[in-house]
Amino acid sequence: MVAPAAETRRSKAVILVEDDRSVAEMYRLGLEFFGFRVTTAGSGDELFASLNDLVPDAIVLDYELPGAKGDEVLEMIRRDARTRGAVVFMLSNFPATYRGAIDRVFRAGAIAWLEKTKTHPKMLAEKLAEALARAHVREGV
């Protein structure tokens, strides 16, 4: 697959919600290398605190977070006017099919569930760029 054009990624803001700092740093560096502006948050609470400084184009959300599961955080994302329209990817090693987790996140508006062990930063950047380009076209902007 050919990487989407850099213009699609240029200055797109992403909030990466991941409680493992080393994993968050790896994805942050990779996404920044591919042109995204990245803010990291270690929990849902940190995500919402960061919205005072930045409204993201996309949110990459782990499923197992301190204080709340990813589907719960996603429901809050969709209720918040600042994040309601953001593209949301789940990025987790939590078993997607366990107790209906994947069904809940898709009902809440996630557009993808990616496994960390199978998703390197370049792949995440490409998938985000594709999703943001599609969202841009749908909005007619």
A tleap script that builds the chain and sets N, CA, C and O, in Angstrom:
source leaprc.protein.ff14SB
mol = sequence {
  NMET VAL ALA PRO ALA ALA GLU THR ARG ARG
  SER LYS ALA VAL ILE LEU VAL GLU ASP ASP
  ARG SER VAL ALA GLU MET TYR ARG LEU GLY
  LEU GLU PHE PHE GLY PHE ARG VAL THR THR
  ALA GLY SER GLY ASP GLU LEU PHE ALA SER
  LEU ASN ASP LEU VAL PRO ASP ALA ILE VAL
  LEU ASP TYR GLU LEU PRO GLY ALA LYS GLY
  ASP GLU VAL LEU GLU MET ILE ARG ARG ASP
  ALA ARG THR ARG GLY ALA VAL VAL PHE MET
  LEU SER ASN PHE PRO ALA THR TYR ARG GLY
  ALA ILE ASP ARG VAL PHE ARG ALA GLY ALA
  ILE ALA TRP LEU GLU LYS THR LYS THR HIE
  PRO LYS MET LEU ALA GLU LYS LEU ALA GLU
  ALA LEU ALA ARG ALA HIE VAL ARG GLU GLY
  CVAL
}
set mol.1.N position { 0.841 -1.184 0.000 }
set mol.1.CA position { 0.000 0.000 0.000 }
set mol.1.C position { 0.882 1.242 0.000 }
set mol.1.O position { 1.874 1.303 0.726 }
set mol.2.N position { 0.534 2.195 -0.785 }
set mol.2.CA position { 1.266 3.453 -0.860 }
set mol.2.C position { 0.738 4.378 0.235 }
set mol.2.O position { -0.471 4.481 0.443 }
set mol.3.N position { 1.645 5.041 0.925 }
set mol.3.CA position { 1.228 5.957 1.984 }
set mol.3.C position { 0.414 7.095 1.398 }
set mol.3.O position { 0.757 7.611 0.334 }
set mol.4.N position { -0.670 7.502 2.078 }
set mol.4.CA position { -1.458 8.642 1.612 }
set mol.4.C position { -0.592 9.893 1.527 }
set mol.4.O position { 0.438 9.996 2.193 }
set mol.5.N position { -1.015 10.825 0.714 }
set mol.5.CA position { -0.261 12.064 0.514 }
set mol.5.C position { -0.036 12.782 1.835 }
set mol.5.O position { -0.902 12.783 2.711 }
set mol.6.N position { 1.132 13.391 1.969 }
set mol.6.CA position { 1.481 14.106 3.198 }
set mol.6.C position { 0.492 15.225 3.488 }
set mol.6.O position { 0.269 15.563 4.650 }
set mol.7.N position { -0.106 15.806 2.447 }
set mol.7.CA position { -1.048 16.905 2.674 }
set mol.7.C position { -2.239 16.456 3.521 }
set mol.7.O position { -2.805 17.248 4.274 }
set mol.8.N position { -2.614 15.186 3.392 }
set mol.8.CA position { -3.733 14.661 4.161 }
set mol.8.C position { -3.406 14.672 5.645 }
set mol.8.O position { -4.280 14.913 6.478 }
set mol.9.N position { -2.142 14.410 5.975 }
set mol.9.CA position { -1.738 14.320 7.376 }
set mol.9.C position { -1.291 15.648 7.947 }
set mol.9.O position { -1.336 15.846 9.161 }
set mol.10.N position { -0.859 16.564 7.092 }
set mol.10.CA position { -0.228 17.778 7.566 }
set mol.10.C position { -1.118 18.493 8.571 }
set mol.10.O position { -2.270 18.821 8.287 }
set mol.11.N position { -0.569 18.721 9.725 }
set mol.11.CA position { -1.182 19.474 10.817 }
set mol.11.C position { -2.482 18.874 11.348 }
set mol.11.O position { -3.233 19.561 12.040 }
set mol.12.N position { -2.763 17.607 11.039 }
set mol.12.CA position { -3.917 16.959 11.652 }
set mol.12.C position { -3.564 16.622 13.092 }
set mol.12.O position { -2.516 16.034 13.363 }
set mol.13.N position { -4.440 16.995 14.010 }
set mol.13.CA position { -4.194 16.791 15.434 }
set mol.13.C position { -4.770 15.456 15.886 }
set mol.13.O position { -5.924 15.131 15.607 }
set mol.14.N position { -3.946 14.696 16.586 }
set mol.14.CA position { -4.341 13.393 17.108 }
set mol.14.C position { -4.083 13.376 18.606 }
set mol.14.O position { -3.032 13.819 19.067 }
set mol.15.N position { -5.041 12.867 19.359 }
set mol.15.CA position { -4.795 12.575 20.770 }
set mol.15.C position { -4.711 11.062 20.893 }
set mol.15.O position { -5.637 10.343 20.517 }
set mol.16.N position { -3.597 10.591 21.420 }
set mol.16.CA position { -3.344 9.174 21.626 }
set mol.16.C position { -3.562 8.877 23.103 }
set mol.16.O position { -2.839 9.388 23.958 }
set mol.17.N position { -4.555 8.055 23.398 }
set mol.17.CA position { -4.880 7.730 24.786 }
set mol.17.C position { -4.354 6.330 25.076 }
set mol.17.O position { -4.925 5.333 24.633 }
set mol.18.N position { -3.265 6.274 25.820 }
set mol.18.CA position { -2.549 5.021 26.086 }
set mol.18.C position { -1.870 5.152 27.441 }
set mol.18.O position { -1.125 6.105 27.668 }
set mol.19.N position { -2.118 4.201 28.351 }
set mol.19.CA position { -1.554 4.308 29.694 }
set mol.19.C position { -0.142 3.737 29.806 }
set mol.19.O position { 0.526 3.980 30.811 }
set mol.20.N position { 0.329 2.999 28.828 }
set mol.20.CA position { 1.704 2.500 28.829 }
set mol.20.C position { 2.570 3.560 28.146 }
set mol.20.O position { 2.484 3.754 26.933 }
set mol.21.N position { 3.394 4.238 28.925 }
set mol.21.CA position { 4.158 5.377 28.396 }
set mol.21.C position { 5.102 5.011 27.263 }
set mol.21.O position { 5.268 5.785 26.321 }
set mol.22.N position { 5.723 3.838 27.343 }
set mol.22.CA position { 6.654 3.460 26.278 }
set mol.22.C position { 5.900 3.186 24.974 }
set mol.22.O position { 6.390 3.530 23.898 }
set mol.23.N position { 4.733 2.582 25.055 }
set mol.23.CA position { 3.920 2.347 23.863 }
set mol.23.C position { 3.420 3.683 23.307 }
set mol.23.O position { 3.445 3.907 22.096 }
set mol.24.N position { 2.970 4.559 24.195 }
set mol.24.CA position { 2.498 5.879 23.762 }
set mol.24.C position { 3.617 6.648 23.059 }
set mol.24.O position { 3.383 7.298 22.040 }
set mol.25.N position { 4.828 6.572 23.603 }
set mol.25.CA position { 5.960 7.288 23.006 }
set mol.25.C position { 6.302 6.731 21.623 }
set mol.25.O position { 6.596 7.492 20.701 }
set mol.26.N position { 6.264 5.411 21.479 }
set mol.26.CA position { 6.557 4.802 20.183 }
set mol.26.C position { 5.562 5.285 19.128 }
set mol.26.O position { 5.964 5.689 18.037 }
set mol.27.N position { 4.272 5.246 19.443 }
set mol.27.CA position { 3.270 5.686 18.470 }
set mol.27.C position { 3.330 7.199 18.253 }
set mol.27.O position { 3.141 7.670 17.132 }
set mol.28.N position { 3.590 7.958 19.311 }
set mol.28.CA position { 3.692 9.421 19.160 }
set mol.28.C position { 4.800 9.784 18.183 }
set mol.28.O position { 4.592 10.568 17.257 }
set mol.29.N position { 5.977 9.208 18.395 }
set mol.29.CA position { 7.110 9.499 17.515 }
set mol.29.C position { 6.816 9.076 16.078 }
set mol.29.O position { 7.136 9.801 15.136 }
set mol.30.N position { 6.216 7.918 15.914 }
set mol.30.CA position { 5.892 7.445 14.573 }
set mol.30.C position { 4.883 8.334 13.875 }
set mol.30.O position { 5.065 8.679 12.707 }
set mol.31.N position { 3.825 8.709 14.570 }
set mol.31.CA position { 2.806 9.570 13.961 }
set mol.31.C position { 3.377 10.952 13.645 }
set mol.31.O position { 3.062 11.529 12.604 }
set mol.32.N position { 4.209 11.482 14.531 }
set mol.32.CA position { 4.825 12.782 14.257 }
set mol.32.C position { 5.748 12.702 13.046 }
set mol.32.O position { 5.798 13.639 12.249 }
set mol.33.N position { 6.475 11.603 12.897 }
set mol.33.CA position { 7.338 11.420 11.738 }
set mol.33.C position { 6.527 11.504 10.441 }
set mol.33.O position { 7.016 12.004 9.428 }
set mol.34.N position { 5.290 11.012 10.480 }
set mol.34.CA position { 4.429 11.029 9.296 }
set mol.34.C position { 3.553 12.278 9.224 }
set mol.34.O position { 2.596 12.317 8.450 }
set mol.35.N position { 3.870 13.299 10.023 }
set mol.35.CA position { 3.255 14.603 9.849 }
set mol.35.C position { 2.092 14.959 10.746 }
set mol.35.O position { 1.509 16.031 10.587 }
set mol.36.N position { 1.733 14.100 11.684 }
set mol.36.CA position { 0.635 14.415 12.597 }
set mol.36.C position { 1.139 15.209 13.789 }
set mol.36.O position { 2.287 15.054 14.208 }
set mol.37.N position { 0.280 16.059 14.335 }
set mol.37.CA position { 0.552 16.704 15.628 }
set mol.37.C position { -0.081 15.805 16.673 }
set mol.37.O position { -1.282 15.541 16.611 }
set mol.38.N position { 0.702 15.327 17.634 }
set mol.38.CA position { 0.227 14.314 18.573 }
set mol.38.C position { 0.338 14.801 20.008 }
set mol.38.O position { 1.370 15.319 20.434 }
set mol.39.N position { -0.738 14.622 20.729 }
set mol.39.CA position { -0.773 14.823 22.177 }
set mol.39.C position { -1.087 13.467 22.790 }
set mol.39.O position { -1.937 12.739 22.278 }
set mol.40.N position { -0.413 13.123 23.875 }
set mol.40.CA position { -0.703 11.855 24.536 }
set mol.40.C position { -1.451 12.099 25.836 }
set mol.40.O position { -1.285 13.127 26.492 }
set mol.41.N position { -2.277 11.125 26.187 }
set mol.41.CA position { -3.016 11.142 27.445 }
set mol.41.C position { -2.980 9.723 28.000 }
set mol.41.O position { -3.084 8.755 27.247 }
set mol.42.N position { -2.836 9.603 29.297 }
set mol.42.CA position { -2.740 8.287 29.920 }
set mol.42.C position { -4.049 7.722 30.404 }
set mol.42.O position { -4.092 6.598 30.905 }
set mol.43.N position { -5.135 8.492 30.261 }
set mol.43.CA position { -6.447 8.042 30.726 }
set mol.43.C position { -7.529 8.885 30.056 }
set mol.43.O position { -7.244 9.878 29.386 }
set mol.44.N position { -8.764 8.466 30.252 }
set mol.44.CA position { -9.874 9.263 29.745 }
set mol.44.C position { -9.911 10.638 30.382 }
set mol.44.O position { -10.206 11.629 29.713 }
set mol.45.N position { -9.612 10.704 31.676 }
set mol.45.CA position { -9.597 12.000 32.360 }
set mol.45.C position { -8.557 12.938 31.748 }
set mol.45.O position { -8.824 14.124 31.552 }
set mol.46.N position { -7.365 12.402 31.445 }
set mol.46.CA position { -6.331 13.226 30.812 }
set mol.46.C position { -6.738 13.658 29.407 }
set mol.46.O position { -6.421 14.765 28.973 }
set mol.47.N position { -7.444 12.774 28.699 }
set mol.47.CA position { -7.945 13.136 27.370 }
set mol.47.C position { -8.831 14.370 27.458 }
set mol.47.O position { -8.637 15.330 26.713 }
set mol.48.N position { -9.796 14.348 28.362 }
set mol.48.CA position { -10.733 15.468 28.453 }
set mol.48.C position { -10.066 16.721 28.999 }
set mol.48.O position { -10.464 17.828 28.636 }
set mol.49.N position { -9.061 16.580 29.861 }
set mol.49.CA position { -8.309 17.747 30.332 }
set mol.49.C position { -7.527 18.374 29.180 }
set mol.49.O position { -7.391 19.596 29.121 }
set mol.50.N position { -7.013 17.552 28.264 }
set mol.50.CA position { -6.229 18.078 27.144 }
set mol.50.C position { -7.094 18.852 26.150 }
set mol.50.O position { -6.567 19.625 25.350 }
set mol.51.N position { -8.402 18.657 26.190 }
set mol.51.CA position { -9.285 19.354 25.250 }
set mol.51.C position { -9.353 20.851 25.517 }
set mol.51.O position { -9.851 21.602 24.678 }
set mol.52.N position { -8.867 21.295 26.660 }
set mol.52.CA position { -8.797 22.733 26.937 }
set mol.52.C position { -7.770 23.407 26.036 }
set mol.52.O position { -7.855 24.608 25.781 }
set mol.53.N position { -6.787 22.622 25.550 }
set mol.53.CA position { -5.720 23.168 24.712 }
set mol.53.C position { -5.812 22.753 23.245 }
set mol.53.O position { -5.218 23.399 22.382 }
set mol.54.N position { -6.546 21.691 22.959 }
set mol.54.CA position { -6.529 21.121 21.614 }
set mol.54.C position { -7.822 20.359 21.347 }
set mol.54.O position { -8.258 19.553 22.169 }
set mol.55.N position { -8.424 20.615 20.209 }
set mol.55.CA position { -9.553 19.810 19.749 }
set mol.55.C position { -9.019 18.933 18.618 }
set mol.55.O position { -8.589 19.453 17.589 }
set mol.56.N position { -9.039 17.614 18.793 }
set mol.56.CA position { -8.393 16.729 17.832 }
set mol.56.C position { -9.238 16.438 16.596 }
set mol.56.O position { -10.467 16.486 16.627 }
set mol.57.N position { -8.543 16.139 15.522 }
set mol.57.CA position { -9.191 15.603 14.328 }
set mol.57.C position { -9.450 14.115 14.505 }
set mol.57.O position { -10.418 13.572 13.972 }
set mol.58.N position { -8.565 13.458 15.269 }
set mol.58.CA position { -8.682 12.020 15.499 }
set mol.58.C position { -8.235 11.686 16.914 }
set mol.58.O position { -7.418 12.381 17.518 }
set mol.59.N position { -8.802 10.592 17.420 }
set mol.59.CA position { -8.423 10.071 18.732 }
set mol.59.C position { -8.110 8.594 18.557 }
set mol.59.O position { -8.883 7.849 17.956 }
set mol.60.N position { -6.965 8.182 19.088 }
set mol.60.CA position { -6.579 6.774 19.102 }
set mol.60.C position { -6.669 6.338 20.552 }
set mol.60.O position { -6.001 6.896 21.423 }
set mol.61.N position { -7.493 5.348 20.801 }
set mol.61.CA position { -7.919 5.022 22.161 }
set mol.61.C position { -7.619 3.574 22.505 }
set mol.61.O position { -8.040 2.664 21.791 }
set mol.62.N position { -6.895 3.357 23.591 }
set mol.62.CA position { -6.695 2.006 24.115 }
set mol.62.C position { -7.999 1.558 24.766 }
set mol.62.O position { -8.826 2.390 25.140 }
set mol.63.N position { -8.185 0.253 24.902 }
set mol.63.CA position { -9.417 -0.238 25.529 }
set mol.63.C position { -9.275 -0.317 27.045 }
set mol.63.O position { -10.189 0.070 27.773 }
set mol.64.N position { -8.154 -0.808 27.518 }
set mol.64.CA position { -7.969 -0.946 28.961 }
set mol.64.C position { -7.207 0.270 29.485 }
set mol.64.O position { -5.996 0.399 29.304 }
set mol.65.N position { -7.953 1.148 30.135 }
set mol.65.CA position { -7.392 2.388 30.658 }
set mol.65.C position { -7.690 2.509 32.145 }
set mol.65.O position { -8.645 1.906 32.633 }
set mol.66.N position { -6.896 3.271 32.865 }
set mol.66.CA position { -7.182 3.490 34.283 }
set mol.66.C position { -8.516 4.223 34.450 }
set mol.66.O position { -8.742 5.259 33.825 }
set mol.67.N position { -9.378 3.692 35.277 }
set mol.67.CA position { -10.625 4.381 35.615 }
set mol.67.C position { -11.804 4.096 34.719 }
set mol.67.O position { -12.945 4.269 35.149 }
set mol.68.N position { -11.582 3.668 33.491 }
set mol.68.CA position { -12.703 3.412 32.575 }
set mol.68.C position { -12.223 2.582 31.395 }
set mol.68.O position { -11.070 2.685 30.975 }
set mol.69.N position { -13.103 1.773 30.876 }
set mol.69.CA position { -12.808 1.012 29.658 }
set mol.69.C position { -12.939 1.935 28.449 }
set mol.69.O position { -13.590 2.977 28.520 }
set mol.70.N position { -12.322 1.548 27.353 }
set mol.70.CA position { -12.335 2.355 26.146 }
set mol.70.C position { -13.722 2.642 25.617 }
set mol.70.O position { -13.970 3.729 25.095 }
set mol.71.N position { -14.646 1.676 25.742 }
set mol.71.CA position { -16.006 1.929 25.250 }
set mol.71.C position { -16.707 3.001 26.073 }
set mol.71.O position { -17.501 3.774 25.535 }
set mol.72.N position { -16.424 3.055 27.366 }
set mol.72.CA position { -16.998 4.092 28.227 }
set mol.72.C position { -16.435 5.466 27.866 }
set mol.72.O position { -17.170 6.451 27.794 }
set mol.73.N position { -15.121 5.516 27.639 }
set mol.73.CA position { -14.490 6.778 27.236 }
set mol.73.C position { -15.042 7.217 25.886 }
set mol.73.O position { -15.312 8.401 25.681 }
set mol.74.N position { -15.209 6.280 24.972 }
set mol.74.CA position { -15.739 6.602 23.648 }
set mol.74.C position { -17.144 7.174 23.736 }
set mol.74.O position { -17.470 8.113 23.009 }
set mol.75.N position { -17.970 6.639 24.594 }
set mol.75.CA position { -19.316 7.205 24.770 }
set mol.75.C position { -19.241 8.652 25.243 }
set mol.75.O position { -20.028 9.492 24.805 }
set mol.76.N position { -18.293 8.946 26.140 }
set mol.76.CA position { -18.117 10.332 26.593 }
set mol.76.C position { -17.607 11.219 25.456 }
set mol.76.O position { -18.011 12.375 25.337 }
set mol.77.N position { -16.720 10.675 24.625 }
set mol.77.CA position { -16.198 11.412 23.473 }
set mol.77.C position { -17.346 11.821 22.567 }
set mol.77.O position { -17.392 12.961 22.103 }
set mol.78.N position { -18.263 10.918 22.312 }
set mol.78.CA position { -19.372 11.194 21.404 }
set mol.78.C position { -20.401 12.159 22.005 }
set mol.78.O position { -21.134 12.818 21.267 }
set mol.79.N position { -20.456 12.245 23.321 }
set mol.79.CA position { -21.384 13.200 23.963 }
set mol.79.C position { -20.797 14.607 24.072 }
set mol.79.O position { -21.537 15.571 24.270 }
set mol.80.N position { -19.495 14.731 23.946 }
set mol.80.CA position { -18.821 16.019 24.091 }
set mol.80.C position { -18.802 16.728 22.734 }
set mol.80.O position { -18.317 16.169 21.750 }
set mol.81.N position { -19.318 17.934 22.677 }
set mol.81.CA position { -19.414 18.680 21.413 }
set mol.81.C position { -18.042 18.891 20.766 }
set mol.81.O position { -17.950 18.972 19.541 }
set mol.82.N position { -16.987 18.980 21.561 }
set mol.82.CA position { -15.651 19.221 21.019 }
set mol.82.C position { -15.089 18.001 20.285 }
set mol.82.O position { -14.256 18.151 19.391 }
set mol.83.N position { -15.527 16.814 20.648 }
set mol.83.CA position { -14.952 15.596 20.091 }
set mol.83.C position { -15.969 14.743 19.331 }
set mol.83.O position { -15.617 13.702 18.777 }
set mol.84.N position { -17.177 15.166 19.306 }
set mol.84.CA position { -18.256 14.376 18.694 }
set mol.84.C position { -17.916 13.945 17.265 }
set mol.84.O position { -18.214 12.815 16.877 }
set mol.85.N position { -17.305 14.816 16.491 }
set mol.85.CA position { -17.010 14.506 15.095 }
set mol.85.C position { -15.631 13.929 14.842 }
set mol.85.O position { -15.263 13.700 13.690 }
set mol.86.N position { -14.870 13.694 15.879 }
set mol.86.CA position { -13.507 13.173 15.691 }
set mol.86.C position { -13.534 11.734 15.188 }
set mol.86.O position { -14.396 10.944 15.571 }
set mol.87.N position { -12.584 11.413 14.332 }
set mol.87.CA position { -12.356 10.035 13.916 }
set mol.87.C position { -11.765 9.305 15.117 }
set mol.87.O position { -10.813 9.794 15.726 }
set mol.88.N position { -12.319 8.131 15.471 }
set mol.88.CA position { -11.813 7.389 16.628 }
set mol.88.C position { -11.427 5.973 16.214 }
set mol.88.O position { -12.221 5.234 15.633 }
set mol.89.N position { -10.185 5.621 16.533 }
set mol.89.CA position { -9.680 4.264 16.352 }
set mol.89.C position { -9.439 3.668 17.725 }
set mol.89.O position { -8.942 4.354 18.619 }
set mol.90.N position { -9.780 2.418 17.904 }
set mol.90.CA position { -9.353 1.663 19.071 }
set mol.90.C position { -8.032 1.014 18.696 }
set mol.90.O position { -7.901 0.457 17.606 }
set mol.91.N position { -7.054 1.080 19.586 }
set mol.91.CA position { -5.745 0.455 19.387 }
set mol.91.C position { -5.418 -0.283 20.673 }
set mol.91.O position { -5.001 0.325 21.658 }
set mol.92.N position { -5.609 -1.593 20.659 }
set mol.92.CA position { -5.531 -2.337 21.907 }
set mol.92.C position { -5.138 -3.785 21.663 }
set mol.92.O position { -5.364 -4.326 20.580 }
set mol.93.N position { -4.556 -4.401 22.667 }
set mol.93.CA position { -4.328 -5.841 22.643 }
set mol.93.C position { -5.409 -6.576 23.411 }
set mol.93.O position { -5.367 -7.802 23.518 }
set mol.94.N position { -6.377 -5.846 23.949 }
set mol.94.CA position { -7.511 -6.482 24.607 }
set mol.94.C position { -8.254 -7.295 23.554 }
set mol.94.O position { -8.442 -6.815 22.436 }
set mol.95.N position { -8.682 -8.513 23.880 }
set mol.95.CA position { -9.399 -9.329 22.891 }
set mol.95.C position { -10.715 -8.665 22.474 }
set mol.95.O position { -11.648 -8.558 23.269 }
set mol.96.N position { -10.772 -8.233 21.242 }
set mol.96.CA position { -11.912 -7.449 20.745 }
set mol.96.C position { -13.245 -8.165 20.904 }
set mol.96.O position { -14.271 -7.530 21.145 }
set mol.97.N position { -13.229 -9.472 20.771 }
set mol.97.CA position { -14.497 -10.211 20.819 }
set mol.97.C position { -14.901 -10.613 22.236 }
set mol.97.O position { -15.981 -11.170 22.432 }
set mol.98.N position { -14.056 -10.340 23.217 }
set mol.98.CA position { -14.355 -10.718 24.592 }
set mol.98.C position { -15.505 -9.875 25.148 }
set mol.98.O position { -15.432 -8.647 25.189 }
set mol.99.N position { -16.547 -10.549 25.566 }
set mol.99.CA position { -17.723 -9.911 26.173 }
set mol.99.C position { -18.296 -8.762 25.345 }
set mol.99.O position { -18.805 -7.785 25.894 }
set mol.100.N position { -18.209 -8.888 24.038 }
set mol.100.CA position { -18.841 -7.911 23.147 }
set mol.100.C position { -18.173 -6.551 23.067 }
set mol.100.O position { -18.808 -5.577 22.660 }
set mol.101.N position { -16.902 -6.464 23.448 }
set mol.101.CA position { -16.209 -5.168 23.458 }
set mol.101.C position { -16.240 -4.503 22.087 }
set mol.101.O position { -16.531 -3.311 21.979 }
set mol.102.N position { -15.939 -5.268 21.041 }
set mol.102.CA position { -15.877 -4.677 19.701 }
set mol.102.C position { -17.250 -4.167 19.262 }
set mol.102.O position { -17.349 -3.128 18.609 }
set mol.103.N position { -18.301 -4.893 19.618 }
set mol.103.CA position { -19.655 -4.441 19.265 }
set mol.103.C position { -19.979 -3.112 19.939 }
set mol.103.O position { -20.559 -2.221 19.317 }
set mol.104.N position { -19.604 -2.979 21.203 }
set mol.104.CA position { -19.882 -1.738 21.941 }
set mol.104.C position { -19.129 -0.547 21.355 }
set mol.104.O position { -19.692 0.542 21.237 }
set mol.105.N position { -17.860 -0.742 20.986 }
set mol.105.CA position { -17.110 0.405 20.466 }
set mol.105.C position { -17.585 0.805 19.076 }
set mol.105.O position { -17.594 1.991 18.746 }
set mol.106.N position { -17.974 -0.155 18.267 }
set mol.106.CA position { -18.500 0.215 16.948 }
set mol.106.C position { -19.856 0.897 17.070 }
set mol.106.O position { -20.136 1.844 16.335 }
set mol.107.N position { -20.700 0.435 17.984 }
set mol.107.CA position { -21.986 1.123 18.214 }
set mol.107.C position { -21.770 2.545 18.711 }
set mol.107.O position { -22.552 3.444 18.401 }
set mol.108.N position { -20.706 2.744 19.482 }
set mol.108.CA position { -20.415 4.072 20.028 }
set mol.108.C position { -19.715 4.977 19.013 }
set mol.108.O position { -19.529 6.166 19.272 }
set mol.109.N position { -19.327 4.426 17.861 }
set mol.109.CA position { -18.785 5.285 16.822 }
set mol.109.C position { -17.328 5.113 16.459 }
set mol.109.O position { -16.802 5.916 15.688 }
set mol.110.N position { -16.648 4.099 16.980 }
set mol.110.CA position { -15.274 3.847 16.526 }
set mol.110.C position { -15.331 3.359 15.085 }
set mol.110.O position { -16.284 2.687 14.690 }
set mol.111.N position { -14.310 3.695 14.301 }
set mol.111.CA position { -14.319 3.230 12.913 }
set mol.111.C position { -13.363 2.074 12.681 }
set mol.111.O position { -13.374 1.474 11.606 }
set mol.112.N position { -12.528 1.745 13.675 }
set mol.112.CA position { -11.610 0.617 13.526 }
set mol.112.C position { -11.179 0.116 14.895 }
set mol.112.O position { -11.108 0.879 15.859 }
set mol.113.N position { -10.895 -1.176 14.964 }
set mol.113.CA position { -10.249 -1.778 16.136 }
set mol.113.C position { -8.967 -2.397 15.618 }
set mol.113.O position { -9.008 -3.379 14.876 }
set mol.114.N position { -7.835 -1.839 15.998 }
set mol.114.CA position { -6.529 -2.319 15.564 }
set mol.114.C position { -5.813 -2.965 16.743 }
set mol.114.O position { -5.883 -2.478 17.871 }
set mol.115.N position { -5.124 -4.070 16.466 }
set mol.115.CA position { -4.337 -4.732 17.496 }
set mol.115.C position { -2.942 -4.126 17.522 }
set mol.115.O position { -2.291 -4.001 16.484 }
set mol.116.N position { -2.486 -3.750 18.714 }
set mol.116.CA position { -1.153 -3.144 18.832 }
set mol.116.C position { -0.069 -4.058 18.283 }
set mol.116.O position { 0.856 -3.600 17.611 }
set mol.117.N position { -0.182 -5.353 18.568 }
set mol.117.CA position { 0.871 -6.281 18.140 }
set mol.117.C position { 0.955 -6.408 16.624 }
set mol.117.O position { 1.958 -6.899 16.106 }
set mol.118.N position { -0.074 -5.978 15.905 }
set mol.118.CA position { -0.085 -6.080 14.444 }
set mol.118.C position { -0.078 -4.717 13.756 }
set mol.118.O position { -0.155 -4.639 12.529 }
set mol.119.N position { 0.013 -3.646 14.541 }
set mol.119.CA position { -0.100 -2.297 13.976 }
set mol.119.C position { 1.130 -1.474 14.332 }
set mol.119.O position { 1.256 -0.986 15.456 }
set mol.120.N position { 2.034 -1.323 13.374 }
set mol.120.CA position { 3.215 -0.494 13.606 }
set mol.120.C position { 2.840 0.971 13.342 }
set mol.120.O position { 1.816 1.235 12.711 }
set mol.121.N position { 3.641 1.914 13.807 }
set mol.121.CA position { 3.287 3.335 13.664 }
set mol.121.C position { 3.001 3.776 12.231 }
set mol.121.O position { 2.091 4.575 12.010 }
set mol.122.N position { 3.750 3.278 11.263 }
set mol.122.CA position { 3.497 3.669 9.876 }
set mol.122.C position { 2.111 3.217 9.439 }
set mol.122.O position { 1.400 3.970 8.774 }
set mol.123.N position { 1.720 2.005 9.799 }
set mol.123.CA position { 0.399 1.501 9.435 }
set mol.123.C position { -0.694 2.341 10.090 }
set mol.123.O position { -1.697 2.668 9.457 }
set mol.124.N position { -0.495 2.686 11.358 }
set mol.124.CA position { -1.476 3.531 12.040 }
set mol.124.C position { -1.587 4.883 11.343 }
set mol.124.O position { -2.690 5.390 11.141 }
set mol.125.N position { -0.450 5.466 10.975 }
set mol.125.CA position { -0.455 6.761 10.279 }
set mol.125.C position { -1.215 6.662 8.963 }
set mol.125.O position { -2.010 7.544 8.639 }
set mol.126.N position { -0.979 5.603 8.207 }
set mol.126.CA position { -1.669 5.426 6.931 }
set mol.126.C position { -3.173 5.286 7.119 }
set mol.126.O position { -3.955 5.897 6.392 }
set mol.127.N position { -3.575 4.480 8.097 }
set mol.127.CA position { -5.003 4.264 8.337 }
set mol.127.C position { -5.679 5.542 8.838 }
set mol.127.O position { -6.810 5.839 8.453 }
set mol.128.N position { -4.995 6.288 9.685 }
set mol.128.CA position { -5.546 7.561 10.145 }
set mol.128.C position { -5.699 8.542 8.987 }
set mol.128.O position { -6.729 9.205 8.861 }
set mol.129.N position { -4.680 8.632 8.150 }
set mol.129.CA position { -4.733 9.553 7.009 }
set mol.129.C position { -5.886 9.190 6.079 }
set mol.129.O position { -6.602 10.073 5.606 }
set mol.130.N position { -6.070 7.900 5.815 }
set mol.130.CA position { -7.171 7.450 4.961 }
set mol.130.C position { -8.524 7.812 5.572 }
set mol.130.O position { -9.403 8.334 4.886 }
set mol.131.N position { -8.683 7.536 6.852 }
set mol.131.CA position { -9.958 7.825 7.528 }
set mol.131.C position { -10.231 9.324 7.569 }
set mol.131.O position { -11.366 9.754 7.364 }
set mol.132.N position { -9.201 10.118 7.832 }
set mol.132.CA position { -9.383 11.569 7.871 }
set mol.132.C position { -9.710 12.124 6.489 }
set mol.132.O position { -10.503 13.056 6.363 }
set mol.133.N position { -9.103 11.554 5.458 }
set mol.133.CA position { -9.421 11.992 4.080 }
set mol.133.C position { -10.869 11.671 3.751 }
set mol.133.O position { -11.561 12.498 3.158 }
set mol.134.N position { -11.342 10.485 4.126 }
set mol.134.CA position { -12.746 10.117 3.891 }
set mol.134.C position { -13.677 11.034 4.672 }
set mol.134.O position { -14.700 11.468 4.144 }
set mol.135.N position { -13.339 11.332 5.915 }
set mol.135.CA position { -14.179 12.227 6.723 }
set mol.135.C position { -14.207 13.613 6.113 }
set mol.135.O position { -15.244 14.275 6.128 }
set mol.136.N position { -13.088 14.058 5.581 }
set mol.136.CA position { -12.978 15.365 4.941 }
set mol.136.C position { -13.878 15.437 3.718 }
set mol.136.O position { -14.554 16.442 3.498 }
set mol.137.N position { -13.888 14.373 2.923 }
set mol.137.CA position { -14.734 14.318 1.724 }
set mol.137.C position { -16.210 14.308 2.108 }
set mol.137.O position { -17.018 15.003 1.493 }
set mol.138.N position { -16.565 13.519 3.129 }
set mol.138.CA position { -17.969 13.456 3.581 }
set mol.138.C position { -18.477 14.806 4.063 }
set mol.138.O position { -19.640 15.157 3.864 }
set mol.139.N position { -17.581 15.560 4.703 }
set mol.139.CA position { -17.967 16.873 5.196 }
set mol.139.C position { -18.084 17.890 4.063 }
set mol.139.O position { -18.656 18.967 4.230 }
set mol.140.N position { -17.533 17.528 2.916 }
set mol.140.CA position { -17.593 18.426 1.757 }
set mol.140.C position { -16.676 19.600 1.877 }
set mol.140.O position { -16.924 20.652 1.288 }
set mol.141.N position { -15.614 19.436 2.636 }
set mol.141.CA position { -14.667 20.542 2.846 }
set mol.141.C position { -13.536 20.443 1.870 }
set mol.141.O position { -12.634 21.281 1.884 }
savepdb mol mol.pdb
quit
